[in-house]
Each structure stands twice: as structure tokens, then as C-alpha cells.
Amino acid sequence: MITRYRTFDIKINDSGKLVVSFDSHLLNRMPNEFETQFEIVSEAMDAIDQYWRKEARRFSEGMLR
């Protein structure tokens, strides 16, 4: 494992690419957007940030209904 960022692990796979994984009991569904492999850690962190922004927006919209 390279680092842990906002409940996700950023790891290097066998081909040398970075992948984002998570502990499934922490999340209620699988984030398909992390099927992407990344070249640098900051790209992976940006994808994680986007995921949490989307989740926060989805939660806020649900609270308004």
C-alpha cells in the first residue's frame, strides 16, 4: 500500500499502475469510478475527492426531499 486517503487505500498493482480500493464494510455500494488506474498519487486522490463530493451532494439532495 502506498497511502490511505479518506477511507480508501491507494496501491500499486502488478503492472505498476495505481489503483484505489476500499474496505467494503465502510461503504454501502461499490464505486465503479475506481476501476480506473492512475499514473500518479495526486490523480488517485483527486478521484477520491470527486467521489466524496458526489456522495455529499447525493446525501444533501436526499435530505431536501
N, C-alpha and C positions, 0 to 999 in steps of 0.2 A: 504494500500500500504506500502511495506517495503521501497523501494527506487526507484528512477528514474535513469536510466543509459543509456546514449546515445540515447535519444528519446524513450526508452522503459520503461515500468513500470514492476517492479518485485513485485509480490503479493503472498500472501498465500491463497490457495483455502480451501474449507471446509474440505478436508482430511489432511490438514497440509502440503501439498507439495507446493513448489514454482512454480509459473507459470509466463511466460513472456508475456506481452500484449503490444500493441502499439496503438497509435492514427492513425486510418486508413487514415486520410487525409494527413498524413505526408509521407506515403509510397505508391508507385504505385501498389504494389501487396502484397498478404498475404504471410508471411514467414512460410511455412509449418514446418520448422525445430523447431519451438517453440511449437509444440504440445507436446513435451517432458516436463515432470515435473521434477523439480530438488530438491535435498536434501538440498543444501547449496547455499547461495547467490553467492559465487565465481564461482560455476558451471554455474549459470544463466548468470553471467557477461561474462564468457568465451564464452558461446554460442552466446551472443550478439556481442562480438568482432569478432568471426568467421563469423557471418552474414555480418558485415560491411566490413571485409577483402574481402569476396567473392563479395560483391557489388562493392567495389573499383576496384577489378580485372576485373569484368564484364564491368564496365564503361571504364577502360583503354583499354581493348581489343576492345571495340566499337569505341573508338577514333582513334585507329590504322587502322581501316578498311576504 
